[in-house]
Amino acid sequence: MFKSFFMAGFECATGENSARAWIDQICATEHDILIEEDYARLREIGIEVAREGVRWPIVDRKGKHDLSSVEDSLNAAKNMGIQLILDLFHYGYPTDLDPFTDRFVNRFASYCEAVAKLLKKRAQPPHFITPVNEPSYFAWAGGEVGRFAPHAEGRGPELKAQLIRAAIAGIDAIRSVLPEARMVNADPVCRVCAPLDRPELEADAHWFNEHAVFEGWDMLAGRMHPEFGGSRDHLDIVGINYYWTNQWEHTRPEIPLAEDDPRCWPLRDLVRWVWHRYRCDIVITETSHIGESRGPYLRQLAEEIEAVLDEGIPLKGVCLYPILGMPEWHDQSEWARMGLWDLQEGPTGLERVLHRPSFEALKSAQSRLEGLTILQPQRKAFLG
């Protein structure tokens, strides 16, 4: 399905953070001006697929579309031989829009159609697109606790429904131009457990795990709110975003479960959990760790992926996200050391400094998994 099993994701969040300051992570990491060099680095380490952001508020200016930044990405990808998964909405939206209105949905669909027309003209198929990144997380962050624009509180379910309506309208618009385009619908996989000192929360934790976690995908698939127009074709490829922060005690999301906590599920179990629900192609669209935990995490990740592939689950790729260190969303003066490359000030801009332990772990993982990914179709057929 993809040119390489391991992929790289370039952090592309835009919008207003908790301080109501505008952020643009593509600019902040200078990926916009170093895109071709960044893609060349990927090729050097055997990564040929990238999740790349198309920034809605940069492209869409009061309904008129400036697609020059998208053309830059397409040109760089063509020149460097990189296959793209285009991420069309990563938290930021045009500032003249209210996301709780029908106008928001319609403008998003128009924007998606404009991008699709450019892809038809300038890029060879196959086309892979993420219409709305992490609708569940963004609904919580922007609609429930006010950390991103629209800075609403107590309106998370309402915002999630709007984001899914927009995604469905956007998918329809894309496929009106590119009927064979594949959608990679990325959302976090989270899991909670009852606190040890609050066993009475067990039922609430179970409800969260079985319902809240899957609402976005269920709406896209038409299982929930079928009046939105979702279907299995809209859901298409399920993208799992998973970090070390994705499991916690219910009602205490700021304190992740320790990785050696027996209540913490391994990644292989989480992937299987999703696959049994949807029985579709899966991509781990975001995963990484921070600081000196990066190398060990990548080695453990390879073990988990091997177990998933051995089961015959159609895991089609794993995206290391973010591939570059990045400024913290809510404090741009602080840098998150989460990438394969750390960023540091140099004489001509932000230099990319390879994190050697992560690189060595990635090389080992690539070698370990190469044969398994090739043989997976036979395994799947054998397992029925």
C-alpha positions in Angstrom: 0.0 0.0 0.0 2.8 2.4 0.9 6.4 2.8 -0.4 7.9 2.2 3.0 6.5 0.6 6.2 8.0 3.3 8.4 6.7 6.8 7.8 7.6 10.3 9.0 5.1 12.9 10.3 5.9 16.6 10.2 4.1 18.4 13.0 1.7 20.8 11.3 -0.6 22.1 14.1 -2.0 25.6 13.5 -4.4 27.7 15.4 -4.7 29.5 18.7 -3.2 27.8 21.7 -4.4 28.1 25.3 -2.9 31.6 25.6 -4.8 32.6 22.4 -1.5 33.0 20.6 -1.3 31.9 17.0 0.9 28.9 16.3 2.1 27.4 13.1 4.4 24.4 13.7 5.5 24.1 10.1 6.9 27.6 10.2 8.2 27.1 13.8 10.3 24.2 12.7 11.3 25.8 9.4 9.9 22.8 7.6 8.3 25.2 5.1 11.7 26.5 3.9 13.7 23.2 4.4 11.1 20.8 3.1 13.2 19.4 0.3 16.2 18.9 2.6 13.9 17.3 5.1 12.6 14.8 2.5 16.1 14.0 1.4 17.0 13.1 5.0 14.1 10.7 5.0 15.2 9.0 1.9 18.7 8.6 3.3 17.4 6.5 6.2 14.9 4.4 4.2 11.7 6.3 4.9 9.7 7.1 1.7 6.3 8.1 3.1 5.5 11.3 5.0 2.4 12.7 6.7 2.4 16.3 5.5 0.2 19.2 6.6 -2.0 21.3 4.4 -2.8 24.3 6.6 -6.4 25.2 6.1 -6.1 28.7 7.6 -3.1 29.4 5.3 -4.8 28.1 2.1 -8.3 29.4 2.7 -8.6 33.2 3.0 -12.3 34.0 3.4 -13.2 31.3 0.9 -10.5 32.0 -1.7 -7.8 29.4 -2.0 -4.1 30.1 -2.2 -2.6 26.6 -2.9 1.0 27.7 -3.4 2.1 26.1 -0.1 0.5 22.8 -1.2 2.3 23.0 -4.5 5.6 23.4 -2.7 4.9 20.2 -0.8 3.9 18.3 -3.9 7.0 19.6 -5.8 9.4 18.6 -3.0 7.8 15.2 -2.7 8.1 14.6 -6.4 11.7 15.7 -6.5 12.7 13.5 -3.6 10.5 10.5 -4.3 8.4 10.8 -1.2 4.8 9.5 -1.0 2.5 11.8 0.9 -0.4 11.4 3.3 -1.9 14.9 3.2 -3.4 16.1 6.5 -6.0 18.8 5.7 -7.1 20.0 9.1 -4.8 19.8 12.1 -6.6 21.9 14.7 -6.4 25.3 12.8 -9.2 26.7 10.8 -9.9 30.1 9.1 -10.4 32.8 11.8 -13.6 34.1 10.2 -15.4 30.8 10.8 -17.4 29.6 13.7 -16.9 25.8 13.9 -20.4 25.3 15.4 -22.1 26.5 12.2 -23.1 24.9 8.9 -21.0 27.5 7.1 -17.9 25.8 8.7 -18.8 22.4 7.2 -19.5 23.9 3.8 -16.3 25.9 3.7 -14.3 22.9 4.7 -15.9 20.8 1.8 -15.0 23.6 -0.7 -11.4 23.7 0.6 -11.1 19.9 0.3 -12.4 20.0 -3.3 -9.8 22.7 -4.2 -7.0 20.5 -2.8 -8.3 17.5 -4.6 -8.4 19.4 -7.9 -4.8 20.3 -7.4 -3.8 16.7 -6.6 -5.6 15.5 -9.8 -3.6 18.1 -11.8 -0.2 17.8 -10.1 0.2 14.5 -8.3 0.2 10.9 -9.4 -2.1 8.4 -7.7 -2.5 6.8 -5.3 -3.7 9.7 -3.1 -3.9 9.3 0.6 -5.6 12.0 2.7 -6.5 12.6 6.3 -9.5 15.0 6.2 -9.7 15.9 9.9 -6.9 14.9 12.3 -7.9 13.7 15.7 -11.5 14.9 15.9 -11.9 13.3 19.3 -8.9 15.0 20.8 -9.6 18.4 19.2 -13.2 18.2 20.4 -11.9 17.8 23.9 -9.2 20.4 23.6 -11.1 23.0 21.7 -14.7 22.3 22.8 -14.5 20.9 26.3 -11.6 22.5 28.1 -10.7 25.5 25.9 -7.1 24.7 25.1 -7.4 25.5 21.4 -9.7 27.8 19.5 -12.7 28.0 19.6 -11.8 27.9 23.4 -15.2 26.5 24.3 -16.0 24.7 27.5 -18.6 22.0 28.0 -19.3 21.7 24.3 -17.0 18.8 23.4 -19.7 16.4 22.0 -21.2 19.2 19.9 -17.8 20.1 18.4 -17.0 16.4 17.8 -20.2 16.1 15.8 -19.4 19.1 13.8 -15.9 17.9 13.0 -17.3 14.6 11.8 -19.9 16.3 9.7 -17.1 18.4 8.2 -15.0 15.3 7.6 -17.8 13.4 5.8 -18.6 16.5 3.6 -14.9 16.8 2.9 -14.5 13.2 1.9 -17.5 13.5 -0.4 -15.9 16.6 -2.0 -12.6 14.9 -2.4 -14.0 11.8 -4.0 -16.1 13.8 -6.4 -12.8 14.7 -7.9 -10.6 11.7 -7.0 -13.0 8.7 -6.7 -10.2 6.3 -5.8 -8.6 8.5 -3.1 -8.0 6.7 0.2 -8.9 8.3 3.5 -6.6 7.7 6.5 -8.8 8.8 9.5 -6.5 9.4 12.4 -7.8 9.6 16.0 -6.2 8.7 19.3 -6.6 5.3 20.9 -6.9 5.8 24.6 -7.7 3.5 27.5 -8.6 4.3 31.0 -9.0 2.3 34.2 -10.6 2.9 37.5 -8.3 4.6 40.1 -7.1 2.2 42.7 -8.7 4.4 45.3 -12.0 4.8 43.3 -13.1 1.3 42.3 -16.7 2.6 42.0 -15.5 4.3 38.7 -15.1 0.9 37.0 -18.4 1.2 35.1 -17.6 4.7 33.9 -14.1 3.7 32.8 -15.6 0.8 30.8 -18.1 3.1 29.1 -15.3 5.4 28.1 -13.3 2.6 26.7 -16.1 1.0 24.7 -17.9 4.1 23.5 -16.1 7.5 23.9 -12.8 6.2 22.4 -14.6 5.1 19.2 -17.2 7.8 18.7 -15.4 9.6 15.9 -14.7 6.4 13.8 -18.2 5.1 14.5 -19.8 8.3 13.2 -17.6 8.2 10.1 -18.6 4.6 9.5 -22.3 5.4 9.9 -22.7 3.3 13.0 -23.5 6.3 15.1 -25.5 9.3 13.9 -26.2 7.8 10.5 -28.0 11.0 9.6 -24.5 12.6 9.1 -24.1 10.4 6.0 -21.1 8.3 7.2 -20.4 4.9 5.8 -17.8 2.2 5.8 -16.2 3.8 2.7 -15.9 7.1 4.6 -14.1 5.4 7.4 -11.7 3.6 5.0 -8.2 3.2 6.7 -8.2 3.6 10.4 -5.2 5.7 11.7 -4.2 5.0 15.3 -2.4 7.9 17.2 -0.7 6.5 20.3 1.7 8.0 22.8 2.9 7.1 26.3 0.2 9.5 27.6 -2.7 7.7 26.1 -3.6 5.5 29.1 -4.6 6.9 32.5 -6.8 6.5 35.5 -10.3 7.7 34.8 -10.8 11.4 35.8 -7.0 11.9 36.0 -5.9 12.4 32.4 -2.9 14.5 33.3 -1.2 11.5 35.0 -0.4 8.7 32.5 -0.1 5.2 33.7 3.4 4.1 34.3 4.6 1.8 31.5 5.2 -1.0 33.9 1.7 -0.6 35.5 0.0 -4.0 35.0 -3.2 -2.1 34.1 -1.4 -0.6 31.0 -2.2 -2.5 27.8 0.6 -3.1 25.4 0.3 -1.6 21.9 -0.4 -4.9 20.3 -3.5 -5.3 22.4 -4.7 -1.8 21.5 -4.2 -2.4 17.8 -6.0 -5.7 18.0 -8.8 -4.0 19.9 -9.3 -1.5 17.1 -9.0 -4.1 14.4 -11.6 -6.4 15.8 -14.1 -3.5 15.9 -13.6 -2.4 12.3 -11.8 -5.2 10.4 -10.0 -2.9 8.1 -6.5 -1.7 7.0 -4.8 0.1 9.9 -1.9 2.5 10.1 -0.3 3.7 13.3 -0.4 7.4 12.2 1.4 8.9 15.2 3.7 7.5 17.8 6.8 8.5 19.6 8.4 9.2 23.0 10.4 12.0 24.5 14.0 12.7 25.5 16.1 9.7 26.1 13.1 7.4 26.2 13.0 7.6 22.4 15.5 4.9 21.5 14.2 2.3 24.0 10.6 3.1 22.9 11.4 2.4 19.3 13.0 -0.9 20.1 9.9 -1.9 22.1 7.7 -0.6 19.3 9.4 -3.0 16.9 8.5 -5.9 19.2 4.9 -4.8 19.4 4.6 -4.4 15.6 6.1 -7.8 15.0 3.5 -9.3 17.3 0.7 -7.5 15.4 2.0 -8.7 12.0 2.4 -12.2 13.3 -1.3 -12.3 14.1 -2.1 -11.4 10.5 -3.6 -8.0 11.4 -3.4 -5.7 8.3 -1.1 -3.1 9.8 0.1 -1.2 6.8 2.6 1.3 8.3 3.9 3.1 11.3 4.4 6.9 11.3 7.1 8.3 13.6 5.4 11.6 14.7 6.8 14.1 15.1 9.9 13.3 13.1 11.4 16.7 14.1 11.7 18.2 17.5 9.1 21.0 17.9 8.1 23.9 20.1 5.5 23.0 22.7 2.0 24.0 21.6 1.2 26.2 24.6 4.7 27.5 25.3 6.6 28.2 22.1 9.8 29.0 24.1 10.0 25.3 25.2 11.1 22.5 22.8 9.7 19.0 22.9 12.6 16.6 22.1 10.4 13.9 20.4 11.8 13.6 17.0 14.4 11.5 15.2 16.1 14.9 14.7 16.4 17.5 17.4 16.4 21.1 16.3 18.9 23.7 17.4 19.8 27.2 16.3 22.6 27.4 13.8 24.2 30.1 11.8 21.6 29.9 9.0 18.6 28.7 10.9 17.4 25.6 12.7 19.8 22.7 12.3 18.6 19.1 12.3 20.7 17.1 14.7 20.2 13.3 14.5 19.3 11.6 17.7 21.7 8.7 17.4 20.0 6.2 19.8 16.7 6.7 18.0 18.4 6.2 14.6 20.1 3.0 15.7 16.8 1.7 17.0 15.0 2.6 13.8 17.6 0.8 11.7 17.2 -2.3 13.9 13.4 -2.1 13.6 13.6 -1.7 9.8 15.8 -4.8 9.5 13.7 -6.8 11.8 10.3 -6.0 10.2 11.3 -5.9 6.5 10.5 -9.6 5.9 7.4 -9.6 8.0 5.8 -6.8 6.0 6.5 -8.5 2.7 5.1 -11.8 3.9 2.0 -10.3 5.6 -0.4 -10.9 2.7 0.4 -14.6 2.7 0.0 -14.7 6.5 -3.4 -13.0 6.2 -4.6 -15.4 3.6 -3.4 -18.4 5.7 -5.2 -17.1 8.8 -8.4 -16.5 6.8 
